[in-house]
Amino acid sequence: MQRLIWISIFIIVATIVPVWFAYAEGDAEQREIVQDYLTAYARNDYAKLRSRLPTQDENLFGPYLFDGTPVLQRPKVSDTQALVEFTAKVKDDKFPAKGGILLMRRDDNWYVRQVLFYQKVPAVFNLPKKSVTDQDRNYEPVVTRTSEQFLKAWQHGDMDDITKLSHRWMDSDDDPNDGMSVSHFEFSKSTTRWGEPFARYKARLTYHWGILSYSMKFDGGFIMVKENGTWKVRGNIMVLYF
């Protein structure tokens, strides 16, 4: 009987240990990718960002994150950038019920760059605070319309319209800020209610100007997606706990 017990324990351990190591390895890979992504994002190192972002259009935004349609506020337009803040019912409490749709203008057309979730607009992002000029205010209706069209396409999984209405910001030219460093990086992983990995991070970002420097705590999360066997950061969705 005792021999049978030991054999059973051995079988259980032999089954569990490889799975545990696989999970640990996956966590380590995701941690490294998120840290690299955050550093590259803060530095405007687009060449490195592109290697950490999905390449397939369907992976850029992923599943619709709201229950119903968010309530949109009046757009805040600043030349080629616009922010449409919202309140919403979210499908997972990891995501704040407030945030903003960030849009970019190319000629006279507006495109959705990212969807941000936050309680308060992070000052470090330098997002538009209001429409200042007459031209900015004239753009407000089309910015609202583009946001509504995007949300409708996202809710219905219409990839053609999502792609047409999206700005591939990651294809921008590099504008690296070498005076920025990331330290005190912390990482923890959980899962969204629909089963995707959610990477929570905390870090200290420090900007250097000669002998001067400025540091701030950065606290947020990313949805991870596996593409062609490699973990990627779904950077079009940003969760910020500020």
Order of alpha helices (4+ residues) and beta strands (2+ residues): alpha-alpha-alpha-beta-beta-beta-beta-beta-alpha-alpha-beta-beta-beta-beta-beta
